Amino acid sequence: MQKATQMGKNRTGIQMSPADTKKMLQEAKGAVFTPGDDTGIMEVRTTYIQASGPVGTVPAPGTAKGALKAGAKALTGKKAHVLIDRIGERLAFERTGTRLYDALITKCKAEADGSASQFLSQLEQIRADEAAHFKLLVDCMEKLGADPTAQTPAANVTGVESTGLMQVVTDPMTSVTQSMHAVLVAELADNDAWGELVKLAQELGQDEMAQQFKKALAEEGEHLAAVRKWHQEATMRESRAA
């Protein structure tokens, strides 16, 4: 079944039951409200924030070679663990990005009217780019003497952030257009993060990595432009078909 935006049996709004709405508003007039604000919940949150530690740590190098590399950077005032944390973040995100495109490709192939088939070859190329970026980041981690399988703090956070995007694209009820919007959100975040990674690598004297990251950033810019264009076209196509 084609999943375009359409009118249907949506009963979530207040206008669906005028009589009950009128009764509810009348009852509300006689209700007694306790004055208050969000001070209480702010105090609870503050207590938890102050009592909590960090979301995680960057693991120490598991090999002597890695320890020497990290130690050398630390001695020269270069905080290698910051770069490792951010590379770990991109690792986690590119892994998710590959899976996002896998799910989007499946959804495009399953679309009843075949209108999304025009995107397939480019989507498959973008998916291949995401996987290649993941491999690049693994190699960079190993060059720094770090463990690419470890979950750094930033990787932990980005994993949580990405959960909702994956849920949207893998939901069998969402349309290609809705799924593309989720992927567009991912690409917007991805482009900013790659730009920051380029600057961080340059700051820490990792010039070769910075050049590799610049190439990945350029490719991610192409991904963003393509997904933005496809989402706009899909939205307009739905509008004309309505």
Steps between C-alpha positions, in 0.01 A plus 500: 500500500628845410554706814440858385365772726121493477176579677378220721341393828722709724308555824776658708378859482251677725272587206405134456259517795342845545257384772773344713719803442230732630445281806873480570538878483203548733649260754832678479339831599406357837830326564732613778854544380802490727735784411853392412776495244788280391719590799451159662606295200794735439621435854472123452688514170768723652552248781546216253730706275726600787515146639568329167833426340581522128315293242819300448874519451747458217671164558873490555695344209499122527844457344845631587526659156171679553605620844821648356306685229246639747773588748704687240202713408420573864860607569487755219176642629291327235199330652482185288205368701279786372569400139447133585165585660383692193619234259309250714195721460529498120559124506172447682315741273636361174407150613147622561506696173580183306204327664274799439570480128452123502155555649416787263604294196270219616214746541554649155498153343178414684310813389196391305505755217873472433548879518798465734691268266668802342698552821626146540835510319602823673379374837711188457803717419442714809465184707836384365654838589369473857657155535828631357500788748450250781804304379704821476419585861596150615838544331549842660420363845758226455762750380450688827548177692135499612243221498235561230262254667482702823200725561624847587282756684413689181424171325264410783315831466472490122371142521212618717436797271482274194252255651195705403620542142543126460156438647343733244667340197443140611136558596294313237228766521718798402517613139810554290453876542480472879802270505698738282429778748661290774802437277515873422523572874786249522686657208468850646658384827760292315624793293553724803679223689741422214585870476584507871709185462706662223576800722587281799739284296671814368527643852667184624746485214342200329533647152460175306183417691371852448533458123318167512227656711468789253439251219233326710345839582476584128326168433264558792417841353395325179288257702326787678425684176358186340280398794372856543407512129331157510300587809378823343407322178318224687304755702399689185403175329270413790351849485420471131353151543274604788 
